[in-house]
Amino acid sequence: LGIPAAVYALPTRIRPTRVSCGPQFRRWLPISVSTLAQLLQVLGPEVISAPDPDADRYRRDFSVTAPAGVRILALARPRNSAEVAAVLRFCNERGVAVVPQGGMTGLVGGAVPISACVIISLERMRAILEIDRVAGTLTVEAGAPLQAVQEAADAADLMFPLDLGSRGSCQIGGNAATNAGGNRVLRYGMMRDLVLGIEVVLADGSVLSSLHKMLKNNSGYDLRQLFIGSEGTLGVITTLVLKLFPKPRSQSTALCMLRDYAAVLQLLGAARAGLAANLSAFEVMWPAFYDLGTTGLGRKPPLAASGGLCVLLEAQGVDAAQDSLRFEQLIAASMESAIVSDAVIAQSQREVREFWDIRDCPGEFPAVFWPQISFDVSVPTGDIGALVQELRDVLLERWPAIQLLFFGHAADGNLHLSARTAPDVLPEQEIEQLVYEVVGRRKGAISAEHGIGLQKRPYLYHSRSAAEIATMRRLKAALDPRGVLNPGKIF
Ligand SMILES: Cc1cc2nc3c(=O)[nH]c(=O)nc-3n(C[C@H](O)[C@H](O)[C@H](O)COP(=O)(O)OP(=O)(O)OC[C@H]3O[C@@H](n4cnc5c(N)ncnc54)[C@H](O)[C@@H]3O)c2cc1C
């Protein structure tokens, strides 16, 4: 995995009180003794194995560890959709729970086993199957790491724009199952905007293949969107047709210091007007986050900390000379009108990387800001400043020594918060309750991009009405009537 081994060695939070496998799964437990032997008979040792009891690999994602004692009945590492289908058919007929796993970089415990189950890991299905330059598509098996997809597109002089800090470890199927967002949503959309075709194996083992390459397809319901963001609860994604884009020929990146969030909104307005479709990233870092991402991690700050907010602004285009001129004019005009108090424009790819390293520093939190609890919420972009103020007020009133880091993809309305109290004492549920109540009152989303998984399940009602949750349950019952797929996740 691309995530440093040290991260996995750190204690992660175990939440046995939240874990529920449901009475139906307890009823099925007695057949588990022979599950491994029977699956071995059906698929053989090439595909099925007993998980190494000491291996953590299949028991934890980036934030959550399985409760002690949860048994993995068998580990399936299929090589193709037919083998995925055989595992699901077998498990569905016997009522055995199945947990699909990608790169295990999820942040909400979606792929963590919580009851006796068979794991389906997509790690061996990682082939890039085709790049169609005319259609502008890349067809890929679900277990390919995101970075491998980016590199394959790049080698064909095209671009796949989804980008996350976990790119070396997360899988493209996991990205679809979580509807991942990341750094360039502003320009290219979320994962659901980047998938043209999908192949999914349903709970009963039937293969739903919709590997289309067309942008337009109104032939009935758009089934692909049902599975994107379903966190492994409706089907196992095996293959994807992804949308590619022309590779940008210019990139301009700057860090800007601003006095407050009102100035951030002014800069966003100017950037949208001045850069139009070229605007590709607009990342906001509040002062404590900027300090930690620079001096806190031993980096020289590219801009002196001013106690204000720092924006990472990026534009991508096709005309290197014109694009960088327009970018510089925007920064200069923003400084002249006192929207921006200080700014630096990257002069090399190394500096671009250094700027992004500051923004991507949450991957390094385990070394400097741990244990912590992180949030990924959204409200309309214009409300983020007030949301930050309100969260700060209510959390500091309750825990005066709490440390808060705010940062986010503000142009998408997406705010991240990492909170830390005294080392080793983290009143997680109380903090979560407070944060989600504030977000719920503001009619925001308790998950902007990481999903609900296990961790946010108790709070779903803050963002979804009873009618919406009931409709989700009806869809789940229709596609997975025995409830074998990733039980206990989302709702
Ligand atoms: C440092 C870091 C930075 C991150 N930055 C971002 C970010 O900017 N934006 C963002 O959105 N996320 C981010 N994440 C979260 C995470 O990387 C994403 O959620 C990613 O999409 C998960 O992919 P995965 O392959 O690791 O999935 P996993 O963690 O293995 O699984 C996640 C969920 O998807 C399901 N699943 C996985 N594969 C399949 C499949 N083939 N079929 C059906 N279901 C499946 C699992 O059951 C589970 O519910 C970050 C994580 C880290 C550690």
The ligand as a Tripos MOL2 file, in Angstrom:
@<TRIPOS>MOLECULE
LIG
   53    58     1     0     0
SMALL
NO_CHARGES

@<TRIPOS>ATOM
      1 C1         -4.8160   10.4250    2.8430 C.3       1 LIG1
      2 C2         -6.2340   10.2480    2.3570 C.ar      1 LIG1
      3 C3         -6.8210   11.2400    1.5810 C.ar      1 LIG1
      4 C4         -8.1380   11.0820    1.1240 C.ar      1 LIG1
      5 N1         -8.6920   12.0790    0.3740 N.ar      1 LIG1
      6 C5         -9.9470   11.9300   -0.0810 C.ar      1 LIG1
      7 C6        -10.5580   12.9790   -0.8640 C.ar      1 LIG1
      8 O1         -9.9800   14.0330   -1.1010 O.2       1 LIG1
      9 N2        -11.8120   12.7590   -1.3340 N.ar      1 LIG1
     10 C7        -12.4990   11.6030   -1.0880 C.ar      1 LIG1
     11 O2        -13.6220   11.4640   -1.5710 O.2       1 LIG1
     12 N3        -11.9600   10.6150   -0.3340 N.ar      1 LIG1
     13 C8        -10.7170   10.7480    0.1810 C.ar      1 LIG1
     14 N4        -10.1660    9.7640    0.9510 N.ar      1 LIG1
     15 C9        -10.9810    8.5760    1.3040 C.3       1 LIG1
     16 C10       -10.7730    7.3350    0.4090 C.3       1 LIG1
     17 O3         -9.4960    7.3180   -0.1710 O.3       1 LIG1
     18 C11       -11.8650    7.2510   -0.6600 C.3       1 LIG1
     19 O4        -13.1020    7.0600   -0.0330 O.3       1 LIG1
     20 C12       -11.6520    6.1410   -1.6880 C.3       1 LIG1
     21 O5        -12.5810    6.3330   -2.7440 O.3       1 LIG1
     22 C13       -11.8310    4.7360   -1.1100 C.3       1 LIG1
     23 O6        -11.3430    3.7880   -2.0420 O.3       1 LIG1
     24 P1        -10.8270    2.3510   -1.5610 P.3       1 LIG1
     25 O7        -10.5100    1.5480   -2.7720 O.co2     1 LIG1
     26 O8         -9.7310    2.4880   -0.5780 O.co2     1 LIG1
     27 O9        -12.1360    1.7660   -0.8750 O.3       1 LIG1
     28 P2        -12.2920    0.9610    0.4870 P.3       1 LIG1
     29 O10       -11.8770    1.7830    1.6410 O.co2     1 LIG1
     30 O11       -11.6870   -0.3860    0.3600 O.co2     1 LIG1
     31 O12       -13.8880    0.7910    0.5110 O.3       1 LIG1
     32 C14       -14.7310    1.9060    0.6360 C.3       1 LIG1
     33 C15       -16.1960    1.4670    0.4270 C.3       1 LIG1
     34 O13       -16.3850    1.0460   -0.9130 O.3       1 LIG1
     35 C16       -16.8150   -0.3280   -0.9720 C.3       1 LIG1
     36 N5        -16.1160   -0.9260   -2.1130 N.ar      1 LIG1
     37 C17       -14.7780   -0.9080   -2.3750 C.ar      1 LIG1
     38 N6        -14.5390   -1.4800   -3.5750 N.ar      1 LIG1
     39 C18       -15.7390   -1.8790   -4.0640 C.ar      1 LIG1
     40 C19       -16.1590   -2.5220   -5.2630 C.ar      1 LIG1
     41 N7        -15.3050   -2.8860   -6.2280 N.pl3     1 LIG1
     42 N8        -17.4860   -2.7610   -5.4250 N.ar      1 LIG1
     43 C20       -18.3890   -2.4030   -4.4870 C.ar      1 LIG1
     44 N9        -18.0540   -1.7950   -3.3470 N.ar      1 LIG1
     45 C21       -16.7490   -1.5330   -3.1380 C.ar      1 LIG1
     46 C22       -16.4510   -0.9150    0.3800 C.3       1 LIG1
     47 O14       -17.3310   -1.9760    0.7260 O.3       1 LIG1
     48 C23       -16.6150    0.2860    1.2910 C.3       1 LIG1
     49 O15       -17.9630    0.4540    1.6360 O.3       1 LIG1
     50 C24        -8.8650    9.9010    1.4430 C.ar      1 LIG1
     51 C25        -8.2690    8.9020    2.2180 C.ar      1 LIG1
     52 C26        -6.9650    9.0720    2.6890 C.ar      1 LIG1
     53 C27        -6.3700    7.9660    3.5020 C.3       1 LIG1
@<TRIPOS>BOND
     1     1     2 1
     2     2     3 ar
     3     2    52 ar
     4     3     4 ar
     5     4     5 ar
     6     4    50 ar
     7     5     6 ar
     8     6     7 ar
     9     6    13 1
    10     7     8 2
    11     7     9 ar
    12     9    10 ar
    13    10    11 2
    14    10    12 ar
    15    12    13 ar
    16    13    14 ar
    17    14    15 1
    18    14    50 ar
    19    15    16 1
    20    16    17 1
    21    16    18 1
    22    18    19 1
    23    18    20 1
    24    20    21 1
    25    20    22 1
    26    22    23 1
    27    23    24 1
    28    24    25 2
    29    24    26 1
    30    24    27 1
    31    27    28 1
    32    28    29 2
    33    28    30 1
    34    28    31 1
    35    31    32 1
    36    32    33 1
    37    33    34 1
    38    33    48 1
    39    34    35 1
    40    35    36 1
    41    35    46 1
    42    36    37 ar
    43    36    45 ar
    44    37    38 ar
    45    38    39 ar
    46    39    40 ar
    47    39    45 ar
    48    40    41 1
    49    40    42 ar
    50    42    43 ar
    51    43    44 ar
    52    44    45 ar
    53    46    47 1
    54    46    48 1
    55    48    49 1
    56    50    51 ar
    57    51    52 ar
    58    52    53 1
@<TRIPOS>SUBSTRUCTURE
     1 LIG1         1 GROUP 0 **** ****
